[in-house]
C-alpha cells in the first residue's frame, strides 16, 4: 500500500457495508434514479451536438457513441453499489422461474419425479433418525453408556439383559460410573374407580432418574431409598408422567402424596415427570415409573427377582464419571467382570462356563438409550435407505437426461447468448439455477408429505406392538439431510446438461437441422448413455424387489405346522385375581365353554406359549434311549388345542379336563421330540423323565410346529395339560378358531371376561395372522418398501425415457422428413426409431443385470428359500423393464411416423 494514501477507516468500511445492504432493499428506485440520470446526460449531449449543426438523429447517435455502452455502465454501477453475487442470484432466480413457467408440463413432471425420490429418502431418513440417530432428550446425553455382555459362544450377538444379582453388584462397584441404573418395561395393572386398566410403565432402580439428570415437574423422583424391599418409610413410591397426571388426576396440583393402586397394592405418588421425559428407551412412552424392588408385587404370582441369576431381564444404563472416556470405562469393566461374577453368582458351574466362554461386560455409547427395536430393524432400515438412494439417483438420472435433451433444443438460444458476450460461467450458473428450483420445489413437496408417509411406515415397522412408539417428527437433522440431498440432486441433474449445452463450437450450436450432424451425434451419445444408466439402475431396484418379494411369499407359505387363518388369541391376565389352583382351572374350563357359545366361534382352547410370539420355554427331558438330557421346547395347553390349531394328531389321544395329577402325569410329543427321545420306536405309552425326576406318560404324537420363528427349523417340542401345570395362578392365552370376521367377537369376549372375572384387565385379542406378520416384520417391511420403490422406478424410467426420446425425436424432424420424402414408409420410420431406442433398453438391461447380480449379494442374509440368482426373478425383472422401455419408446416412434415431409423440409 502506498504510505502516502490514507488508510480506510473502520467507520468508512461499516458505512459502505451498510450502504450496500440498504441498496438490496431499494434496487428498483436506485435503478430508476440511474436511468433518469443517464437520460439527462444523453439529452444534454444531444443538445450540445445539435448546436454544432447536427440533426437530432445524428446528434443522438453521436451522443450515444461518445457516452459508451449504457448496459455496461448499469452493470458497473450495480456492482459497486451492492453485492453482485446476490444481484446475479436474484436475476437468475427470476429468469429460471420464467423458463419453468414457459414449460409448465416439463416443470410439473420434473418436480413430481424428483419429489418422489426425495420424499422416499426423507421419509425413510425420518425413521432412521427416530430409531437410530436421535439422542435421548436428557442433559449431557453423550456421557451415557449402555451396558451389554459378550460371550464367545454367542458369536455376532450381544446380550443386553442382565440378572438382578449382577446389577446389584455393579451398582455397588460402579468405579467408572457416577450413576448406574437398571430398568425394564412392564405393563402395569392400575385400578381406577370402576375397573382394572393396563398402563405402560417401567420398573427402575434408585439411580435411574439421577443418571438421566432430568428434574421432576412436580415433587421429587425416585431415589435409592425408594428402591428397598418394602419401599421407603411410607411404603412404595411411584413417579407418574405429565400426561398420566393430566388424564387420571385432572392436573391436580396436590397430586403428590395421593394413592394409586397398582397390582392390588397401594403406591404413593411422589413426583410428576415432564412430558419431554421419555425414559431410557426412545420407542417407549411409560406413564408410570415404579421402584425395581416392587417387582414381586408387579409380576405376582411370578417373581423374577427371586429367580436370581436364572432370570436375565434388566437393561442397564450408566453415566460416566467426569473425564472418563468410553475406552477407560471398558478397561475398568474388563478387570471387574470376573470379580462381579464371583460375588453375584452362587453357581460354580455357571461361573466356570462363563469364564470358558470369555464372559465380558462392555459399555457402548448410550446417548440414544436402549431399544430392542433398534437392534431388530437397524440393518433392514440401512438396506431400505440404500434402495431409497438408488431411487433418488434414478430420478436424478431421469431429470439429467430430460434436461440434456431440453438444453439441446435450446442450443441456438444459448449459442446466441455466448456470441453476444455472455460468459460460459454465467450460462452454467443460470442453468444450474433452473435445476436448483426443481430440486427446492421437489424437497418442499417431499417435506410437506413426509410426515404423512413416515407415520404409516412407522406403524408398519412397529406392527402390533401396542406399547411401542417411533417418533418421526421433523427436526434439525432431517432438515440438514434435506438440504444435503437437495444440493446433491441439483448438481446431479443440472451439471452435465449445463456443461454439455455450453461446450463445443459456437457455429455448430448456431446451426440447425442436418448441418449440425457431428454435434448432434455427440449429444445423442450422451443421451443414450444417460438413458442406458437409467435402465440399468431401475433393473437393480426391480431385481432387489423381486428377490425380497419372492422371499416374503415363501415365508408366508412355508409350512407352519398349523393353520393361522381364522385363528385368534385372547390374552388373559389372571395373576391379580383371587382364584388359584384347581378353582382357577375350573374357571378356565367354564370360560372356554362360554366362549364356545359366542357367535362364529368353532372351537376354544388355551396355551401358555403362543407360537411365533417370541416367547419360549425350554426344559430337559430324558429317556433310556436319548443319551442323557435333551433340551426340549415346552408348552402348556388345554383340551382341543390341536384341533383348534389344526395340528395333526399322528397317534394317541388329546388331553382331557379330567387329566389331573391323580391319574398320572401326561405329555404329548411332536415328531421331532419323538425322534430325539425315542429313535426308531413308538413313544406312545412310554415314559419320559423331566425336571425333578418327574415321570410323564406319552399319550400322543402330533405334527411339528414352527415354535420360535418362521425361519427356524421345526424344534423338538413337548406339550403338558393345564390341569397338571402346578402353577397356582397361571395366565393363559385363549385360542379360538372362528368363522367369519373376528372383530365382532372382541367386544363379546371382553364383556364375558368382565362378567366372569371382574378383577382382571380387559383382555386383548390379536389374530394369528397378525402375529405371523410381526414375526417376519423386518422382511415384510423391506419387501413392501422395495416393491413400492420398484414400481416407482418403473414409472420414473417410463417417464424419463418417453420425455427424452420425445425431445430427441422432435430434433430429428428434418432427418425423418427427408427419409420420407425419399420414399421411406411410415412403418420403416417407426421401426427405425423404435429399434434404436430398444437397443438402448437392451444395453441398459444387460449392464443392470450384471450390476444386480453383484448388488443382490447384500440381500442374501435377508432371503428365505430364495437364491440371489433365482432365474424366474431375473427373467421376470428384465422382461418387465424391457416392456416398460418398449412402451415408452413406441409413442415417440409412432409420432415420428406422422411427420409430413413438406413441413419437415420447411423447418430445415
N, C-alpha and C positions, 0 to 999 in steps of 0.2 A: 504493500500500500504506500502511496506517496505520502511522506510525512507531513507535507505542507497542506494536504487536503484534510479538512475537519472530519473527525470520526463521527459516524452517525450516533446520535444519542438514543438511549433506550426508549425515551418518550416518543421520538420520531418513528421508531420501529413499531411501537404499540399503536401510534396514531395511524400509520399506514395499514397495519393489520386490521384495525377496527374499520377503516375506510373500505378495505376490500370486502370485509364481511358484510358491511352495510350495503355494498353495491349488489350483493347477491339478492337482496330483497327489493331492489328498486331498479332492476336491469332495464325494464321496459321504458321507464321515464328517462333513464340515462341514455338509452339508445335514441329515444325521441329527441332529447336535447342535442345529441351529437348530430343527428340528421339535420336538424334545424340550423345548427352552426355551419355544417358543410354546405347546405344550400345558400346560406348567407355569403360565405366566402366565394362560391362559384358565381353567384349573382353579381357580386362586386367586380369579379374578374371579367365577366361578360360585359358589364357597363364600361369598364376601362378599355376593352378591346373595341367596342363599338365607337368610342370617341376617337379611335385611330382610323376609322373609316370602314371597319368590317361590318358585314351584315350580322344580324342576330344569330343566324345559324352558324356562320363561320366563327363568330366570337365565342359561341358556346363550345364548339369543337375545340378551339384553341385553348379555352379556359380549362376544359377537362384534361387536355393533353398536358398543359403546364402543371395542373394540380396533381396528377398521378392517379394511381388506382384507388378509387373510393373504397372498394371492398377491402383492399389490403389495409387501408387506414382504419376502417372499422375494426378489423381483426386485431390490429396492433393496439388500438385503444382498449378493446375488451381485455386483451392480455394484460395490460398494465393496470387496469382499474380493479380487477377481481382475481379470481382463481381460475385459470384457463382450464384446468382438468375438470372442475365442476361444470363449467360452462359447456365444454365439449360433451361431458356426460349427459347433461340436460338436453342438448340438441340431438345427440344420438338416441336418447330415450324417446324424444318426440318423433324423430324420424322412424325409429323401429316400430313404434305404436302405429304410425300411419301405414307402414309397409304391411303389418299384420292385418290391419283393418281393411286394406285393399284386397286381401285374400282371406276372408273370414272362414271359408271351408277348410283351407290348409291350417289356419291358426287353431281352429277348434279341434281338428284331428290331431295336430301335434301336441296340443296341451293335454288332451284327454289320454293320448297314448303315453306321454311322459308321466302324467298323474297316476296312471295305472302302475307303472314301475316304481315311482317314488312312493306312492301310497302303500304298496305292499311292503316296501322296505321300512317305512316309518312305522306301520302298524306292528310288524314283527319286532322292530327295534324297541318299541314301547313295551312289548312283552319281555324282551331280554333285559331292558332297563329295570323293569319292575321286579324281575326274578333274580337277575344275576349282577346288576350294577348298582342299584340304588342303595346307599347306606342306611342303616337304622337312624331314625330321627332322634338321636340322643347326642349329648355333648361329647366331643372328643372320641367319636366312634372309631377313629383309626387306632386307638390304643387297645381296642377289644381284641380278644382271641377266642376262638372256638377250639375246644379240646376233642381229640379223637384218639383212637389207639390203632396201631398197626400190628399185624401178625404175619409171619412168613407162610402160614397155612391158609392165608386169605389173600393170595396174590391179586393185585389190581383192585382190591376193595379196601375200605377202611371202616372201622366201627365208630359210630357216633353216639352209641348208647352205653351208659355206664351203670354199674350196680351201686346201690346206696352205700355199702361199706367203703368202696374205693373213693367215692365222692367225699365221704366224711373225713377220710384220712388226708385227701388232697386239700380239703377245706382247712384242715389243721396245719398242714405242712405246705403252705402256699408260696414258698420262697420267692419265685419270680413275679408273683401277682399281689397287688394290693387288695383286690377283691376277687372272690371265686364263687360262682353261684351255679345251682342246678335248677332245671325247670323241665316240665313236661306238660303237654296239652292234655286236657281232660274235660269230658262232658259232665257238667255238674247237675244234679237233680235238686232244683230250688223250689221250695213251696211258696206259692202265693196264697191269696185268700181262699181260692176255690180249687186249686189243682196243683199237681207237681209239673214243673216245666223244666226242660233241659236247656241249660245255658252253657255257652262256650266259656271255659275257664282255663286257668293254668295253675299248676302246683309249683311253688317257687320256694327256694331256700332263703335263709335270712339275709344274705348279702345281695340278693338279686337286684333290688331297686338301687342300692348303693353303687353296684357295679355299673348300672346304666345311667347313673347321675341325672335322673330326671325328678325334680321336686314334685310333690303331690299338689293337686289343685285345691284340695281341702284336707285338713287333718294331717296325718303322717303316713308313711309307708311301713311295710312290714320290716322287722329287723331280726337279728339273731335271737333276741329274747322271745319273739313270737314263734320261732322255729324250734320249739322244745316239745317233748312229749306232754300232751295235755294243753299245750299253748302257753300263753303268758299268765300273769296273775289273775286276769279276768276271763280266762278261757281262750279259745281260739279267736284270733282277729282275722279280718278279711279286708282287702282293698278292692274297691269297685272302680270301673271305668266311668267316664263322664256320661257316656250315652246310657249306661245302665242306671246311673244316678238320676238321669232325666226321665227315663221311662218308668222305673219302678218306684222312685221316691219323689217324682214331680219336682226335681231340682231343689228339694228342701235344704235350706242352709244348715239345719240342725241334724243332718244325716249321720254325722259322726256320733257313735255311741248306740245307734239303733241296731236291732237284732235282725238277722237273716237266717232262715232255716235252710241248711244245705245238708242233703243226705240224712234227713231227720235229726240233725244235730244243730244246736244254736251257735251261731257265729256273730261276732260283734264287728260292725263296720268301723274301721279305724282311719280310713282315708279314701279320697277320690283322686284318681289319676287323670290328667288332662287328656282330651280327645286325641291329641297328636301322638301320645304314647301308645305303642302297639306291642310292647314286649320285645322278646328276642327272636321271634320268628316272623319275618315280613309277610308270610302268607296266612297268618292267623290274626284274628282280632278278638282276643279274650276280653270278656266283660267283667270277670271276677278273678282275683288273684288270692289263692288260698295257701297257707303255710304247708311246706312239704311234710312236716310232721303229722299233718292231718290226713295223710294218705290212707291209713287203715280205715278211717271213717268214710272217706270219699269213695273208696273202691270196695267197701264191705259188700258181701262177705269175704271178698278176696283181700289179701294183704301182701302187696309187693315188697314192702319194707321188711316184713318178717322173713321173706324168702332169701334175704341177704344176697350173697354173691351169685345165686342161681337166677336172679331176675335182673336183667340189664334193660333199664327203661328211662334213665335220666340223661338229658343233654346238658353239657357243661359249657359255660361261657365265663370268661375272666377278663379283668382289666389289668394290664401290665403295670408294674411299678414304674415310676417316672425314670426315664433314662434307660430302661431295659428294652432292648430290641427283641424282635421275634426270635432271632437266632440265639440270643443269650437265654431267652426263656426255654427254648428247646434243648439247649445244652444242660440247663438245670433239670429239666424233666427227664432227660436221658439218664442222669445219675439217680433220680428219685424213683423211677418206675419200679425197680426191683424191691427197694425197701417198702414202698407203698403196698405192693402185693403181699409181702411178708406180714405186714401189720393188718391188712384188711381181709385177707382170705384165709380161712381156717383149714382149707383142704391142701395138704402137702402134694397130693397127686395133681390137683389143678395148677398149683404153682409150678410144679416140675414141667407139666405140659406147656404152660405159658412161656417158661424160660426156653424150652426146647424150640419153641416157635417164635422166639425173639419178641415177646410182647413189649411194646413200647408206647408210652403216652406221648402224643405230639400236639403242639399248638399250631394252629393255622390262622391266617388273618380273619378277624371276626367283625369287621366293620359292618358287614351286611347281615350279621346274625347267622342263625342256622335254620335251614329249611330242607325237609326231605324232598319236597317238590323240586328244589333246585338240583339236587343230586339226580333225580329221575329224568328231568327234562333239559338239563344243560346241553348235552350232546345233540339230542334231536333239534333243539332250537338253533344251535350253531349250524347244523346241516340245512335247516329250513332257511336261515338267514343267507346262507351261501346260494341257495336257489333263488332267493329274492335278488341278490346281487346279480346273478346271471340274467334274471328277467329285466332288471334295470339296464344292464349292458345291452340286452337285446333291444329294448326300447330306444336307447341312445343310438345304436347302430341303425335302427329304423329311421330315426329322425335325421341322422347324419346323411343317410342315403337320400332321403327326401330333400334335405337342404342342398345337397350336392347337385341333384337334378334341377332344383329351383334356381340355384345360383348359375348353373349353366344356361338356363333360359334367360337369365338377366345378364348374360355375358356382354352384350353390346352396351348396355347401360353402364356397367362397371368399367368397361374399357374406355368409354367416352369420358367418364369422370377422371380416370387416370390420365387421359390425354390432355385434359384442360388443367392439370396441375395438382389433382388430389394425390396425396401420398398413399402408398400401399398400406402403411400402418393405420392411417385413418379409416380406410375402407375395411380392413380387417376388424378394427375396433367397432365400426358400425354393424358389421355382420355378426360379430360376437354379441353385440347388444341385443339383436333380434333373438339370438339363442338364449341369452340371459332372461329376456322377457318370457319366452316359452317356459324356461326352467322355473322361474319365480312363480309364474301362473300355475304350473303343474304342482309345485310344492305347496302353494297356497291351497289348492283344491285338496291335495292329499292330507295336509294338516287339518283341514276342516272336517274331512270324513274319517280321519284316523281313529278318533275315539269310538265312532260308530262301528268300525271294523275290529279294533283291538278288543273291545268288550266281548263280542261273540267268540273271538279267538281265545280269550282268557277262559270263558265258560267252557269252551271245547277242551281246553287244556286241563281244567280242574275236574271235568266230568261230574260225577255225582258226589264229590267231596263237599258236603253241605257246609262245613266249617271253614273251608279254605277261601281266601280272597287274594286276588292278584291285582295290585294297584297299577293301572296302565295310564294314569294321568300324564299329560304333557308337562315336562319340566325342562330345566336348562339343558340337560344332556340331550334330550330329544330335539330341542331347537338347534343346538350346536351340530348335531348329526344331520338335521335337515339342511342347515347352511352348508355343511361339508359336501353332501351329495348333490346339492343344487349347483355349487361351484364346479364339482367334478362333471356333472351332467352338461353344464354349459360348455366346458372345454371339449367333452366327448362329441357333442352333437354339432358344435359350431366351428371348431378349429380347422378340421380337414376341409370342409366346404369353403371356409373363408380363404385359406391358403391356396386351395385349388382355383377359386374364382379369380384371384388377383395375381396369379402367376402366368407365365407364358408370354407369347408375343402379342403386343397390342393389336397389330394388324390382323392376326388370326381371330382375336376376340371381336374386332370390329366387323369382321366378315360374317356373312350368314349363309345358310344353305350349304351347297356342295363345295364351296370354296374353302371351307374350314375343316376339311376332312381329317387331317392329322390331329388337330386339336380335339376334334370330336371323338376320334378313336381312343385317344388318351383318356378322355373323360369317361367313355364307355368302360374302359378297363377298370378305372377306379370304382365306377358304379357297380360293375359286376363283382368286383372284389368285396365291396361292402354288402351286396345282396347275398353273395355266397357265404360270407361270415355270419350273416343274419340267419340264414337257413341252418348252418352248422350249429349255431348256439341254440336255436329253437329245438333242434333234434336232440341235443344233450338233455334239455329240460323234459322233452316228451319221453325219452328213454328212461330217465330217472323216475318220472311219474308212473310210467308203465311198470317198472320193476317194483316200486313201492305199492302200487295198487294191486298188482298180482300177488305180492306177499301178503297184503292185508286180506285179500279174498281167501287165500289158502289158510290164513289164521282163523278166519271166521268159519270156514267149512272143514277144518280139521276135526277129527273125532274127539269130542269132549268126554264121551262115555255116558252122557245124559242129554236130555233134550231141553235146552234153555227156553225155547219159545213156549209161552203160556205158563211160565213158572215165576212166581213172585215170592218174596221173602218179607216177613213181618218181624222186626227186631223187638224183643220184649226185655225190658229191664226189671227183673224181679228181685234184685238184691236188697231193696229197702222196704219191701212189704213184709207182712207178719208171717205168712205161711212158709213152712220149710219141711224138708224130708218127704215122707210119704204123702202128707197132706198137699204139698206143692205138686207132686207128681199126679195126684188125683185131679188137681186143678187143671194141669196141662191136658189130661185126658178129657175133662169136661169142656175145656176151651176148644180143643180140636173138634169135638162133636158139634159144638155151636158154630164154629167156623164152617164146618162142612155143610151146614144148612143155609149159608149165605148164598144169594143168587150168583150163579156162574162158577161156584167152587165145586170141583170134581173130586179132589182128594186133599187131605191135610196130613202133615207130619211135622216133626221137629228135628233140629240139628244143632250141635254146639259149634261146628266149624262149617261155614259156607264155602263151597269150592270157589276158587278164583278170587276170593275176597282179600287175599294177602295174609290172613291169619292161618296158623297151623299149630298142630300139637303132635309131638313125637314121643315115643317111649319104646322100650326094648321088649321084645318077645323072643322066646326060645323054645325049641323042641329038641328031642334027641337027635334029629337028623339035620338041624340047622347050623351045626358047627358054632355053637355059642349064641350070645345075644345078637339079635338083628334089629336095627333101628327101623321102626315102622311108624307111618303116619296113623293117627287115631282120629276117630270122630264118634261122638255120642249121638245116637239117633233114636227116633220113636218108631213104632209100628207104621207100616205103609210107606216108609221113607223111600224104598227102592222103587215101588210102584209110582209114587208121586214124582220122583226124579226121572223115572223111566230108565233106571239102571237095570240091566238084565239080570235076573236070578238064574244062575247057571246050575244050581243044585241046592237041595236043602229047603229050609223054610224061613220065613220072615220072623222078626221079633213079634212078641205079643205083650199086651199090657200086663199079662199075668206072669211074665218072666221076672220074678223077683229073686233076690239073692237066696231065698229059702230053697228054691228049686235048683240052685247051682248057677254059677256064672256062665253066661253065654257070650259068644263072639262070632262075628261074620267076617270072613276074609275076602279080599278081592283076588283076582287071578294072580297078580304079581306077588302078593304076600303068600299065597298058597304055594307058588313055585319056590319061593325063598325058604319057607318053613317046612314044606313037605315035598321036596323034589321027587317027582315021579310017583307020588302017592295021592290017594283020595283023602283030603283032610277032613271031610265031614264025619263027625263022631269022634274025632281025635282031640287030644288035649294039648293046649299051649300054656306056657308059664310066663307071667308078666311081672310087673313091679311088686315087690314084697312077696315074691313067690306065690302070687295068686294064680290059681289054675282056672282056665276057661275051656269050655267045650265048644268046638267049632260046629255050628249048626247050619252053615250055608256058605257057598262061594258065589260072589257076584262079579259083574264086569268091572273093568278098570275105569277110573275117572281121573281127569286132569284136576289135580287137587290144588296145587300151588299156582301154576301158571300155564297158559296155553302152550308156551314154548317148551316146557319141560316134558320129559317122558312120563308115562304112567307110573306113579310110585306104588310101592307096597303099602297097603292101607288096611286097617282093621276097624271094625265098627262094633260098639258095645251099646246095649239098650239104656235109655234114660232111666229105666226102672231099677238099674243096678249101678248108677253112676257114683253114688256115695256122697256127692255134694249136698249140702243142706239147703242152699238157696241158689241153685243153678239158674242162669238166664239163657234160655234157648231162643233160637230163631224159628218161627213158624214157616214152614214151606208149603205153599199151596199151588196146586195145578188148577188153573182157571180156564174157562171157556169164554171167549169174547174179550171186551175191554176190561182191564184190571182197575182203572181209575175209580169207577163207582164203588168198588169193593173197599177202597181205603177208608171212606167215611164210616161204613158199616162195621169194619174191623175195629176202628178206634172207639166207636160207641160201645161195642161189645166188650172191649178191654176195659173201658171206663166203668162199665156196669159190673163186670166180674172181678176187677182188681182196681178199685178207685185210687189206691195209693201209688200206682206206678205211672211214669210219664207216658204221654201219648205215644204209642208205637209208631215207628217209621216204616213205611212199605217201599220196597225197591223191587224192580224186576230183575230177573237173572240176566236178561239181555243187556241191561244197563251195566251190571257187574262185568259181563263179558267185555263190553265196550271199555270199561275202566281198566280191566286187566291188560288190555292192549292199547292203552291211551296214547302212549308215545308213537306207536306205529300208526294208529288211526289219525292222529294229528298230522304226522309227516305225510301220510298217503293223501289225505284230503287236501292239504295245502299244496302239495306237489301237483296233484291233478288239477287244482284251480290254476296254478302257475302254468301248467302245460297248456290248458285251454286258452289262457291269456297269451301265451307265447305263439300259439297257432293264429290267434286273432291279430296280434301285433305283426306277425310275419305276413299274413294276408294283406293287411292294410299297407305295410311298408312296401311289399312287392308290387301291389297294384299301383300305389301312388308313384313309385319310382319308374315303373315300366310305362305308366301313362305319360309321365313327363318325357321319358326317353323316346317313346313312340311319336309323341307330338313334335319333337325336334327332328324326326326323320320324315316329316310330311313331304318335303320336296323329293327326297330319295324314293319314297314309296310312289309318289305321283309319277315320277319318271319311269319307274318299273312298269306301272300300269299303263302309261302312255305307249310304252314299247311292246305291250301285249301280255303282260303278266295278268293272270286270272286272280280273282278275289281269294279263292281257296289257296292259291300259291302264296299270296301275301300273308294270309292267316297262318299257314304252315311255316313261312319264313320267320315271322315274329315269334310265334309260339315255340318253334324249335330252339331258337336262341335262348329264350327265357327258360325253357325246360332244361337245357344244358346247365344253366346257372344253378337251378334247383338240384339237379343230379350231382353236380360237383360239390355243392354245399352239403348235400346229404352224405356223400362219401366221406368228406372231411369230418362232418359232425359225428358220423358213425364211429370213426376211429377214435375221436376225442371222447365220445360217450363210453366206449369200452374201457378207456383208461379212467375216466372220472367215476364210473359206476362202481369201481372197486371201493370207493369211500363208503358206499351204501351197503357193502356186503354184510357188515355186522348187524344191520337193521333188517335184513331179509330173512324170511322164513320159507323154507321149501322152494326157494327161487334162486336160480343161478344168475349171476350178473351177465352171463352170455345166453340167457334164455332166448332161443331163436324166434319164438312167437312174439315176444315183446319187441325185439329188434326189427323184425319184418313189419309188424303192425305199426311201429313208430315211423319207420321210413315211408311206408305206404300212406299213412295219414298226412305226413308233411308234404310228400310229393303231390297228393291230391289237392291240398290247400294251395300249394305253389302253382299247380296247373290251373286251378280255378282263378287265381289272381292274375295269371298270365293270359288267360283266354280272352278276358274282356278287352284289354288294350289291343290284342291281336285282331279281334272282330271289328273294333272301331277303326283300326288302321285300314282294314279292307274296304271300308265305306268311304275312303277319301276319294274325292273327284279329281282326276288328273289335271284338268284345266285350272282348278282352284289352287292345287299344289304348285303348278308351274308359275302361276301369277305370284304366289308368295315368294318364289325364287327371284 
